[in-house]
Amino acid sequence: MADGPLLDLRHLKMIRAIAKHGRVTDAAEALGVTSSALSHRIREAERRLDLVLFTRTHKRLRMTPAAEYLAETAERLLAEMDRAERDVKRMDRGAEHIVRIAIEAYSSYHWLPGFTEYLRDHLPGIELQVMASGTREPVRALTNRHVDLIVTSGDTPLIGTHQIPLFRDELIFIFPPDHHLAGRDFVEGDDIEGEDFITYALTPEPDREFARLFRPSERYPRWTTTVELPEAIVELVAAGQGSSVLAGWAVRPAIKAGRIFGARVGKDGIEVPWQALMRSEDSSSGPILAVGQALAKWASRNGGFG
């Protein structure tokens, strides 16, 4: 019986490339090897494991369940190795710890310079790395260690995670500046019936505009399109192509610049809690917890993210 692992780094990269490209020729090109060399590597991996990883179907490779499992594991391990290499290089330049941070759904980072300045003053040995991989599936990104800390909305506890409350922020109905509802302090159900509406989520979330405004009033806008990037929605609204409801902190810079108009959602408004989400195992001590706590203090001093 072998003392070490049966597969090495070359095999993991091979499996990941085939999972991505499907064809031996395409995967070989991506890896910078010949098709025959890659075919030999496949046979070698199957011989070492004593099982079939791929079957051929019309010049494409079909992955067996074992290969699919290995591909998912390879993606996680190789990504972790790549991040580790980048982190140690940054540590060599003076950083003691690297904490990877992301925001669920949004890519608005106008608040980041202020926080990084605060972090340098209070936690000088910690450096932030902004990640895009956690925006759509935050819990999975945390579990796979693609991200260490995610700014997320809602207050439902998630298994295996720890939350640090950051701030509460109103949802804002946004319109083009020349829209007939521009100038209103708030917008109610009757006001938006039939209005062109752009959403970033197909599934309505609880305690948001659908549950708190549209459904109770039985008045609905006309859903025109789904755009998964809120920043792109702002551009569409500014261009007069619809309206939307987004987090207030994310759209206030555009409102202040006069590019869009914002109003409360309903007379009483709708507030949403935001928090820093981390893995439970990181919640007792360490740099990730320290950054989460620092972010909460900074947000409290600045009234949120702007």
C-alpha positions, 0 to 999 in steps of 0.5 A, spaced: 500 500 500 502 506 498 504 511 503 503 517 500 497 520 496 496 516 489 495 523 485 499 529 485 499 536 483 499 534 475 493 530 476 489 535 480 490 540 474 489 535 469 482 533 472 480 541 473 482 542 466 478 537 463 472 539 468 472 546 465 474 544 457 471 537 456 475 535 450 482 532 451 485 537 446 482 543 449 484 541 456 491 539 453 492 546 450 490 550 457 495 546 460 501 547 455 502 539 454 500 535 448 494 531 447 497 524 447 501 526 454 494 528 457 491 522 455 497 518 458 496 522 464 489 520 464 491 513 464 496 514 469 491 517 474 486 511 473 491 506 474 493 509 480 486 509 483 484 503 480 478 506 477 475 509 471 475 517 471 472 519 464 468 515 458 469 518 451 462 521 448 463 524 441 470 526 442 468 529 449 470 526 455 464 524 460 466 525 467 464 519 472 462 521 479 468 519 482 472 524 477 466 530 478 468 529 486 475 530 484 474 536 480 470 539 485 476 538 490 481 539 486 478 546 484 478 548 492 485 545 493 488 549 487 485 555 489 487 555 496 494 553 494 494 559 489 492 564 494 497 561 499 502 563 494 500 570 493 499 571 501 506 569 503 509 573 497 505 579 500 507 577 507 514 577 505 513 585 503 511 586 511 504 583 512 503 579 518 496 576 516 492 576 509 484 577 510 480 576 504 473 580 504 467 580 499 460 583 499 454 579 498 451 581 491 454 588 491 461 590 488 460 597 491 467 599 495 467 607 495 467 605 503 473 601 502 479 607 502 476 609 509 476 603 512 483 600 510 486 607 513 482 605 519 485 598 519 492 601 518 492 605 524 489 600 529 491 593 526 497 595 522 499 587 521 493 585 517 492 586 510 485 586 506 484 582 499 478 584 496 475 578 493 469 577 487 468 570 488 463 571 495 458 575 492 453 570 490 454 564 494 457 567 501 456 561 505 459 556 500 465 561 499 466 561 506 466 554 507 471 553 501 475 558 504 475 562 498 473 568 502 474 569 510 469 575 511 463 577 507 459 583 508 452 580 508 444 582 509 439 579 513 439 577 520 437 569 519 443 565 523 447 560 518 449 554 520 457 554 521 458 561 521 458 567 526 455 574 525 458 581 527 452 586 526 455 592 522 449 597 521 442 597 519 440 601 512 434 603 508 432 600 502 432 605 496 427 606 490 431 609 485 429 612 479 432 617 473 432 624 475 427 626 470 422 621 472 415 623 474 416 620 481 423 624 482 422 629 488 418 624 492 420 623 500 417 616 499 414 611 494 408 607 495 404 601 492 400 605 488 405 609 485 409 604 482 404 600 479 406 598 472 412 602 472 418 598 469 422 595 474 429 592 474 431 586 479 437 583 481 434 577 484 429 572 481 427 570 488 423 575 492 427 575 499 423 576 506 422 583 509 424 586 502 420 591 498 416 585 495 413 582 502 413 589 505 410 593 499 408 590 493 404 584 496 401 588 501 398 593 497 397 588 491 400 593 486 406 591 482 411 594 477 412 591 471 418 586 471 422 588 465 429 584 466 434 581 471 441 584 472 445 580 477 450 586 478 447 592 482 452 597 479 449 595 472 442 596 475 444 603 477 447 605 470 440 602 467 436 607 471 441 613 470 440 612 463 432 612 464 431 604 462 427 603 469 427 603 476 429 599 482 430 598 489 437 597 492 441 598 498 441 605 500 449 605 502 450 602 495 446 607 491 447 614 495 454 616 491 450 616 485 444 620 488 449 625 491 452 626 484 445 627 481 445 621 476 439 618 479 433 620 484 432 616 491 426 615 495 424 611 501 420 604 500 413 606 503 412 611 508 415 608 514 421 605 509 424 598 510 431 597 514 435 591 512 441 589 517 448 588 515 453 584 518 460 581 517 459 573 516 465 569 518 466 561 519 464 559 526 471 556 527 474 563 526 470 567 531 474 566 538 480 569 536 485 571 530 485 576 524 479 575 521 475 576 528 479 582 529 478 585 522 470 583 523 470 587 529 474 593 527 469 593 521 463 594 526 467 599 530 468 603 523 461 602 521 458 605 527 463 611 527 461 613 520 453 611 520 454 605 516 458 605 509 455 611 507 
